[in-house]
């Protein structure tokens, strides 16, 4: 499993956290609802530092490379994320389940 974290520093954009929240409510979530190999996506903000971003959990590195919906945040904000990093996910706790990923191995589930 992989995790991608993207942050936009909004100081140079005409967009604000409030305007991006409005976009998210009106149209931002729907294109991401049926992406194969995407475990979950969370949109995040840090008002104190004027940051907007997303955390995406992917089932595999191949899932990241597939065609994805247009990046409307990039279009609205007007420039690429200030920071984008991808990590290996070693374990994930979700609704009373613990999922462990081992490099090139099948997922193990512990209850």
N, C-alpha and C positions, 0 to 999 in steps of 0.2 A: 504494500500500500504506500502511496505517496501523498504528501500534503503540499499544496502550493499556497503561499501567502503573498498577496499583492497589496501594496500601500501606495496611495497617491497623496502627496503633500499638495494641498489645494490652494496655497497662497498665490500661485500664478494663474489660477483658473477663475473664470467667471462663475463657476459652479460652487455651491456651498453644500454643507452636509444636509441642510434642510431641502435644497432643490434635488439632491441625489436621493433623499428619502422619498420625495414625491415621485420621482422617476421609478424607484423601486416598487412602490405601491401600485403605480399605474401600469407599468409594462415590464419592469426589470426581472421579475422572477419567472414568469411563464416560459420564456425560451429555454430555461435551464431545467425544467421539470422532468424531462425524459431523456437525459443524456446517458447513453450507455457507458458503463464503467465509472461514472461519477457517483461516489458514495454519498456525498453531501456537499452543500455549498452554504456558507454563512457570509453575509455581508456585514462588515464591521466598520465602526467609526470611532474616532478619538477627537471629540470636540475641543478639548483643551489644547491639542496640537494641530488642529485643522487637518486631520487625516481621514481618508476614506479608503476602504479596501475590501478584500474578500479572502476567505480561507476555504480552499476546496480540497476535499478528500477524494483521492482517486484510487480505484482498485488496482491499477498498474500503471507503469510508465507509458505503455502503449495507449492507454485511455487518454492521456494528456495530449498525445500527438494526433488524435482524430480531428476531423473538422468539427468546429464548435460554433455556437451562435455568434453573431457579430458582437464585438466588444463595445457595447453602447457606452459604458463608463468611459472608455478611452475616447470615443467620439465626443461625448458631452464635455468631459474635462479638458480635452484638447491636446493631451500629451500622454505618453506611456507612463506606467506606474513608476514612481520614484524608486521603489524597491520591489523586486519579485524574486522569491527564492522557493526552491523545491527541496523537500526533505523526505527521507525514508520515515515511515511511521512504524515504530517498534511495537506499540500496543495501543489499543483504543478501548475505553470503557463506554458502553452504550446500553442504556436501559437494562442495567443489571447483568450485562454480558461483558466479558473481557475477551477481546480478539487479539491474538498475537500474530505478527507477520515475521517470517524468517526469510532472509534473502533467497530467492528462487525456490521457495518451498510453499506447500499448500497452507492455507489459513488453518490455524488451530483455534478452536473455541473452548473456553472454560466457563462453566456456569457456577 
